[in-house]
Amino acid sequence: MAREHQRYQERPSRLDGAVVWTLDELPGPPQAARSVLPDGCMDLIWSAGRLVVAGPDTHAFQVDPRDRASRAAIRFPPGTAPVLLGVPAHELRDHRVELADLWSRTAVRELTGRIDRAADPATALEDFALGLAAETGPPDPLTAAVADRLRRGGSVAATAAEVGLGARQLHRRSLAAFGYGPKVLARILRLQRALALVRTGLPYAEAACAAGCVDQAHLAREMRDLAGTTLGAYFSAGDAEANSDTPQPSGSRTTA
């Protein structure tokens, strides 16, 4: 735990590829805002009687340090949340949206009340997601294959060829599933791979090359473009353990 005023916990979800996490705010003065880096994922977050969908980010999201509410959430792997929620990912890009703005307010009010009353809100939220998945079925296997290939460092051209899609088809399918085109998703996943390697103690230059960047300068440019900061500032500020609307999970978000 990087920050003494927060207690963060996570575990693999019973929903394939997802992560259940909780964040409890502890007594103490508000801290500086932290940056949340894009990672290709979407979250459904319960907090203080509200349900909020965190859409896919294209740039660092600044968490308001004055928001001290505890949270429970489920983080969906790329391409999963749009199927469950019935909303194309690009419509939620770079936004935090109340679930009641996407679904029937009556249904969301009932769901929120059920989670509010639960002894374990995180498990109640996970049960809800599992029920949704049983109704909607799994994500499109093709977009899941795209995410997997890009996560492992495959090029966009090679990925398109492997899944049998043309460039325009791949871009259109990616917008709906991930919130942005495959080139942006590939950049985001590459940055997350590099940061994960740096966290293991690998020097910046070695992490850059191992993640698929040309060199350290390339990684530095991607960090500025996607995170709005430098590698040194990010790690020295402790934001290395921050992602989505939580501290950085131990591996789940770094590999998306």
N, C-alpha and C positions, 0 to 999 in steps of 0.2 A: 504494500500500500504506500503510494508515494506521498499522499497528502493526509496529515493527521486529522483534519477536520472532516474526513470522509471515510466511510467503510464500504468498500466495493467487494462484491462476490459474484462469481459466475460459475456456470456449469453447462455441460452439453445438454441440449434439449432432447426430449424424446421425439421431436420433429426433426427429421433428417437434415443435418447441416446447420441447424439453428443453435443459438446460444441463449440461455436464460440468464439475466443479470439483475442484480439489485444494487442500489446505491443509497446508503443511509448517511444523512448529514449529521455531524456531531457538533456539540457546542463549541463556539469559538468565533472569532471575528471573520467577516467575509474575506475571501482571498481574491487575488487578481483574476481577471477573466482568463480562461484557458481556451486554447485553440483545439478544435476538433477537425481532424483531417478527413478528406474524402476516402472512402474505402470500397464503394460499390454496393454496400449493404443498405437495408432499410430496417427500421425498428418500429415496433408498436410499444409505446411507453405509457404506463399508468403512473400518475403522480397527483396526489392531493385531490382525488376524486375526478380526475380528467384522464381521457385517453387521447394520446397524440401520436400521429404517424410522422416519423422522421424520414423524409424523402432522401433520395441519393444526392450527395453533394458533389459539386464540381470545384469547390474551393473550401478553404478552412471556414468552419462555423464557430463563431465566438459564443461561448456559454456565459450567460449573465451570472456573475458571481453573487448577485443578490437573491438568486433563486435557490433557496435552501431546502426545498421540499425533497423528501425521500422519493425514490423511484423504484419501480419494478418493471421489467421489460423483457421482450423477446426480440432478438436480433435475427433477421432472416438473411440467408445467403443471397447473392445476386440472382435476380430473376424469380424469386419465390413470392415475395410480398404482393406484387401486382396481380398474381393469380388468386391469392387468398382474398385480397381486398377488392378485386374487381376494378382497379384503377390503373391505367397505364403509368409506368414509372416516370415518364417524362413530364406528366402533369404535376408531379410532386417534387420535381427536381429543385434542389436548393431551398426547400420549404419545410417547416414544421406545421402540420395541419391537424386540427381537431378531427377526430374520427367522426364526430357528429356532423361535420361539414361534408362528409363523403357518404355516410349511411343515414338511415332513418334515425332521427333524434330519439324517438321512442325506444328503438332497439338498443341504441348506444347507452341511453340512460339506464335501461334494465341491466345491460352488461356491466356498466360502471358500478352500479349498486351491488351487483353480485361479487365483483372483485373487491369493492370497499369492505364488504362484510366477511370476506374470506380470511381464514386464519393465516394463510400464506398467499398474498396477492400474486406473487410470481408464479406459483403453481396453478392458480386459478386462471391466470392469463395464458399460461402454456396449454392448459386443458382446452381453453377456448380456441387457440390456434390449431390444436390437433383436431378439434371438431370441424373447424373450417376446412382443413386439409382433407378430411374424410369426405366432405361434401364436394369440394372443387377438384380433387385429384391433384397429382403432382405437377410441377412446372413442366413446360415444354422440354422434352429431352434434348431437342436441338439447341435451345438457348442455354440449357445446363451444360451441354458439351462445349459451347462457345466460351462460357465463363471458365470452365475447367482448363481449356487449352490456353486461354489468355493468362489465367492464374499461374500456369506452369511456364510462362514466358514465350509462348508461341506467337508468331507474328500474325497480324490481322489477315494478310494475304493467305498465309498457310492455313489459318483457321477457317477462312471462308472456303477454301478448296476442300478441306477435310470434311466440313459439314455439308458441302454441296450447295452453297449459296453464292449468288453474285454479290458484288460490292453493295449495290443499292438495297437488295433484299436483306443482307446482313445488317446494314445500317438501320433499316426500318424496324426489323425485329428487335434489334438492340435497344432502340429508343423506348419501345414499349416494355421490354423486360428489365432493362438496367437503368434507364433514364437518360442515357447518352449513347453516342455511337461507339463502335468497338475500339476505335483509336483512343478515345478518352478513357474508356474502361481499362485498356491495356496500360496506359500511362499511370493510372491510379493504382492498379495492382502491382505494377513494377515499383512504384514509389514505396508501397507498403512492404514489398519484399525487401527492398534496400533498408528500410528503417528497422525491420525485424532483424536483419543481419547485424546492423549497428548495435542493436540492443544486446546481442550476444557477445559484443566486445570487438567485432571486426572493425578495422579502420575504415574510414569513409571511402577511400579509393578502392579498397578490396570489395567492400559491400556494393559499391556502385557497379563494378564490373560483374560481380557474381549475380546481381539482380537483373542485368541486361542493359545497363547504361553504357555509353561509350567510354566514359571516364568520370572522375569525380566532378569535373566542371559541369558535365551533363546532368548529374544527379543534383548538383547545387541549383541549376536552372529550373529543374522540375520542382524542387522544393520551394523555390520562390514563386513559381507559377501556380502550383496547386495548394501550397500551404501558406503563402504570403510571408514566409520567414526564412531564416537560414538554418542549416543543420545545427550549427553551434548554439544558436539562440533557442531553438526548439528543445534540444536535449538539456541545456543548462537551466531552462525555465521549468523543467519537470513535465512539460506537455507531452513528452515521449510516452507517458502512460495515460494520455487522454485521447479518446476517440468516440465517435458518435456523440451521445450525450452522457458519456461515462468515462471514467479512467480507462486506459488501454487494457483490454482483456489480454490474458496470457496466451496469445497465439491466434485466437479465433478471428479477430479483425485484421491482424497483420497478414493473414493468408486469404482473407475474404472467403 
